[in-house]
């Protein structure tokens, strides 16, 4: 049975766009044009997710959030708050009142669908303990099966926002194939695809089901470790280093031998203000190795 998404927006054009984007992603969709209609619809049938525009009048989005979070029977409905791109105050206020995440205008269909998918996945995992770290087929790198760079950016934003909201740790790890050019030159097809596919399989065996693996660039993977602080990241790092030393990470003979480089950043950290900061600071640690 498809998830039910309630989309609320006073602008008919935006309402139709959001409706069509969610429907195209396979969700059942109902719509509301104002706050009273939202509350009436929620009372009749609770949605699996409420997409709520911050600019609604009469009963506004923040009042709806207060009502939902104050009612034990409604407080677990996840809310995705829609704001203008530069409206940081509404975004912050919504998160503080219990919104799971936010979506900004101008819209991108991919981002609408991915944020809805991420919120539904996370809330279902929280409620039921279901690990869902494998990206959907249309969001996987075709060579390694890992998530794509686009999905990484959205997931970084989502996971960092969630970590900040609940005061939980988050670790970002970048794993680079340092001698990618040499391996590509020695391969039959002139690429690193075979070796990156082997390494991707090995990395999945080193992380938990709730962790996320992405292919960031031709020669780099990124791993997001939710609920993992610096001490917890050390265990993952040691496991990776052990498998690199033994060659178990790629599982078969590879010539030349892969030269792996790893960088790690954990939050909370005062210098990390966003998911983008977390990734940039992690990749910056690898700059001393030079361009690949």
C-alpha positions as CSV (number, residue, x, y, z in Angstrom):
1,X,0.0,0.0,0.0
2,X,1.4,3.4,-1.0
3,X,2.1,6.0,1.6
4,X,-0.5,8.8,1.9
5,X,1.0,12.3,1.5
6,X,-1.1,15.4,2.4
7,X,0.1,18.4,0.5
8,X,-1.0,21.8,1.8
9,X,-0.3,25.0,-0.1
10,X,-2.4,28.2,-0.7
11,X,-0.9,28.7,-4.2
12,X,-2.8,26.6,-6.8
13,X,0.2,26.4,-9.1
14,X,2.6,25.2,-6.4
15,X,-0.1,22.8,-5.0
16,X,-0.5,21.2,-8.4
17,X,3.3,20.9,-8.9
18,X,3.8,19.3,-5.5
19,X,0.8,17.0,-6.0
20,X,2.1,15.8,-9.4
21,X,5.7,15.3,-8.2
22,X,4.5,13.1,-5.2
23,X,2.0,11.2,-7.4
24,X,4.7,10.5,-10.0
25,X,6.9,9.0,-7.2
26,X,4.2,6.5,-6.5
27,X,2.5,8.0,-3.4
28,X,-1.2,8.5,-2.8
29,X,-1.8,12.3,-2.6
30,X,-4.5,14.5,-1.1
31,X,-4.4,18.2,-1.0
32,X,-5.5,21.2,1.1
33,X,-5.5,24.9,0.4
34,X,-5.5,26.3,3.9
35,X,-4.9,25.5,7.6
36,X,-8.5,24.6,8.6
37,X,-8.8,22.2,5.7
38,X,-5.5,20.5,6.8
39,X,-6.8,20.0,10.3
40,X,-10.1,18.7,9.0
41,X,-8.5,16.2,6.7
42,X,-6.0,15.0,9.4
43,X,-8.9,14.4,11.7
44,X,-10.6,12.2,9.1
45,X,-7.6,10.3,8.0
46,X,-4.0,10.6,9.2
47,X,-1.5,10.9,6.4
48,X,1.9,9.2,6.4
49,X,3.5,12.6,5.7
50,X,2.2,16.2,5.8
51,X,3.9,18.7,3.4
52,X,3.0,22.1,4.8
53,X,3.6,25.5,3.3
54,X,5.0,28.0,5.8
55,X,3.1,30.9,4.2
56,X,-0.5,29.6,4.9
57,X,-2.8,32.2,6.5
58,X,-5.7,31.9,9.0
59,X,-4.3,28.8,10.8
60,X,-0.6,29.0,9.8
61,X,1.9,26.2,9.5
62,X,3.5,26.8,12.9
63,X,0.1,26.7,14.7
64,X,-0.6,23.4,12.9
65,X,2.7,22.0,14.1
66,X,1.9,23.0,17.7
67,X,-1.5,21.4,17.4
68,X,-0.1,18.2,16.0
69,X,2.8,17.9,18.4
70,X,0.5,18.6,21.4
71,X,-1.8,15.7,20.5
72,X,-0.6,12.2,21.4
73,X,-2.6,10.7,18.6
74,X,-1.2,13.1,15.9
75,X,2.3,13.9,17.1
76,X,4.0,11.2,15.1
77,X,2.8,12.5,11.7
78,X,6.0,13.6,10.0
79,X,5.9,17.2,8.6
80,X,7.9,18.5,5.7
81,X,7.9,22.3,5.9
82,X,7.9,24.2,2.6
83,X,9.7,27.6,2.7
84,X,11.2,30.2,0.4
85,X,14.9,29.6,-0.3
86,X,16.1,32.5,1.8
87,X,13.6,32.1,4.7
88,X,16.0,30.8,7.3
89,X,13.8,32.0,10.2
90,X,10.8,29.9,9.1
91,X,13.0,26.9,8.5
92,X,14.6,27.2,12.0
93,X,11.2,27.8,13.7
94,X,9.6,24.8,11.9
95,X,12.4,22.4,12.9
96,X,12.2,23.7,16.5
97,X,8.5,23.0,16.6
98,X,8.9,19.5,15.4
99,X,9.1,19.5,11.5
100,X,11.2,16.6,10.3
101,X,12.7,18.5,7.4
102,X,12.2,21.3,5.0
103,X,11.8,21.9,1.3
104,X,12.6,25.2,-0.4
105,X,11.3,27.1,-3.4
106,X,12.1,27.2,-6.3
107,X,11.3,23.6,-6.6
108,X,13.2,20.8,-8.2
109,X,11.1,17.7,-8.8
110,X,14.0,15.3,-7.9
111,X,14.5,17.1,-4.6
112,X,10.7,17.0,-3.8
113,X,10.6,13.3,-4.4
114,X,13.9,12.6,-2.5
115,X,13.0,14.6,0.6
116,X,9.6,12.9,0.8
117,X,11.3,9.5,0.4
118,X,14.0,10.4,3.0
119,X,11.5,11.5,5.6
120,X,9.2,8.5,5.1
121,X,12.2,6.2,5.3
122,X,13.6,7.8,8.4
123,X,10.3,7.9,10.3
124,X,9.4,4.3,9.4
125,X,12.9,3.2,10.5
126,X,12.5,5.1,13.8
127,X,9.1,3.6,14.5
128,X,9.7,0.1,13.4
129,X,13.5,-0.4,13.6
130,X,13.6,-1.2,9.8
131,X,17.0,-0.5,8.2
132,X,16.7,1.1,4.8
133,X,20.2,2.2,3.7
134,X,20.0,0.8,0.2
135,X,19.0,3.6,-2.3
136,X,16.2,3.0,-4.7
137,X,17.3,1.5,-8.1
138,X,16.9,4.8,-9.9
139,X,19.2,6.5,-7.4
140,X,22.2,4.1,-7.5
141,X,25.5,4.5,-9.3
142,X,25.3,2.0,-12.1
143,X,28.9,0.7,-11.5
144,X,29.0,0.3,-7.8
145,X,25.3,0.2,-6.7
146,X,26.1,3.0,-4.2
147,X,24.0,6.2,-3.9
148,X,24.7,9.0,-6.4
149,X,26.3,12.4,-5.7
150,X,22.9,14.1,-6.0
151,X,21.4,11.8,-3.4
152,X,24.4,12.4,-1.2
153,X,23.9,16.1,-1.1
154,X,20.2,15.7,-0.1
155,X,21.0,13.0,2.4
156,X,23.8,15.1,4.0
157,X,21.4,18.0,4.4
158,X,18.7,15.8,5.9
159,X,20.9,13.8,8.2
160,X,22.7,17.0,9.5
161,X,19.4,18.7,10.1
162,X,18.1,15.7,12.0
163,X,21.3,15.3,14.0
164,X,21.2,19.0,15.0
165,X,17.5,18.8,15.9
166,X,17.9,15.8,18.3
167,X,21.4,16.6,19.5
168,X,22.7,13.4,18.0
169,X,26.2,12.7,16.5
170,X,26.9,12.2,12.8
171,X,30.0,11.1,11.1
172,X,31.1,11.6,7.4
173,X,33.8,9.4,6.0
174,X,35.4,9.9,2.5
175,X,37.3,6.9,1.1
176,X,39.5,7.7,-2.0
177,X,41.3,5.4,-4.4
178,X,44.6,7.3,-4.4
179,X,46.2,5.7,-7.4
180,X,43.1,5.8,-9.7
181,X,45.0,6.9,-12.7
182,X,47.5,4.1,-12.5
183,X,44.7,1.5,-12.1
184,X,42.8,3.0,-15.0
185,X,45.9,2.8,-17.2
186,X,46.5,-0.8,-16.3
187,X,42.9,-1.9,-16.9
188,X,41.5,-3.4,-20.1
189,X,38.8,-0.8,-20.5
190,X,40.9,2.2,-19.3
191,X,38.6,2.9,-16.3
192,X,38.6,2.3,-12.5
193,X,35.1,0.8,-12.8
194,X,36.0,-2.8,-11.9
195,X,38.1,-1.9,-8.9
196,X,35.6,0.7,-7.6
197,X,32.8,-1.9,-7.9
198,X,34.9,-4.3,-5.8
199,X,35.7,-1.7,-3.2
200,X,32.1,-0.6,-3.0
201,X,31.1,-4.2,-2.2
202,X,33.8,-4.3,0.5
203,X,32.7,-1.0,2.0
204,X,29.2,-2.2,2.4
205,X,30.5,-5.2,4.4
206,X,32.2,-2.8,6.8
207,X,29.2,-0.6,7.7
208,X,25.9,-1.1,9.4
209,X,22.5,-1.4,7.6
210,X,21.5,2.0,8.8
211,X,24.6,3.7,7.4
212,X,24.7,5.2,3.8
213,X,27.2,4.6,1.1
214,X,27.5,7.0,-1.9
215,X,29.9,7.2,-4.9
216,X,31.0,10.8,-4.7
217,X,33.4,11.0,-7.7
218,X,35.2,8.6,-10.1
219,X,37.7,7.7,-7.3
220,X,35.8,8.5,-4.1
221,X,33.1,7.1,-1.9
222,X,31.4,8.9,0.9
223,X,29.9,7.1,3.9
224,X,27.4,8.7,6.3
225,X,27.2,7.2,9.8
226,X,24.1,8.4,11.6
227,X,24.2,8.3,15.4
228,X,28.0,7.8,15.3
229,X,30.5,10.0,17.2
230,X,34.2,10.2,16.9
231,X,34.8,7.2,19.1
232,X,32.3,5.1,17.1
233,X,33.9,6.2,13.9
234,X,37.3,4.9,15.1
235,X,35.9,1.3,15.1
236,X,34.7,1.7,11.5
237,X,38.1,3.2,10.5
238,X,40.0,0.3,12.1
239,X,37.9,-2.2,10.4
240,X,38.5,-0.5,7.0
241,X,42.2,-0.2,7.6
242,X,42.4,-3.9,8.5
243,X,40.7,-4.9,5.4
244,X,42.8,-2.6,3.3
245,X,46.0,-4.0,4.7
246,X,44.9,-7.6,4.0
247,X,43.4,-6.8,0.6
248,X,40.0,-8.2,1.8
249,X,38.3,-4.9,1.0
250,X,38.5,-5.6,-2.8
251,X,38.6,-9.4,-2.3
252,X,40.7,-10.5,-5.3
253,X,44.0,-9.8,-7.0
254,X,44.3,-6.2,-8.3
255,X,47.3,-4.8,-10.0
256,X,48.6,-2.2,-9.2
257,X,47.4,-2.7,-5.6
258,X,44.8,0.0,-4.6
259,X,46.3,2.8,-2.5
260,X,43.4,3.8,-0.2
261,X,43.1,7.2,1.6
262,X,40.5,7.8,4.3
263,X,39.3,11.0,6.0
264,X,36.8,11.3,8.8
265,X,34.8,14.2,10.4
266,X,32.3,13.8,13.2
267,X,29.7,16.2,14.6
268,X,28.7,18.0,16.8
269,X,31.6,20.3,15.9
270,X,31.5,24.1,16.1
271,X,33.0,24.5,12.7
272,X,30.3,22.3,11.0
273,X,27.2,24.4,10.3
274,X,25.6,22.3,7.6
275,X,25.8,19.0,5.7
276,X,27.8,20.7,3.0
277,X,30.4,21.9,5.6
278,X,30.7,18.4,6.9
279,X,31.5,17.0,3.5
280,X,33.9,19.9,2.6
281,X,35.8,19.5,5.8
282,X,36.2,15.8,5.3
283,X,37.4,16.1,1.8
284,X,39.7,18.9,2.7
285,X,41.7,16.4,4.8
286,X,42.5,14.5,1.6
287,X,43.9,17.6,-0.3
288,X,47.4,16.9,0.9
289,X,47.3,13.8,-1.3
290,X,47.0,15.9,-4.4
291,X,44.5,15.6,-7.3
292,X,43.6,12.1,-8.3
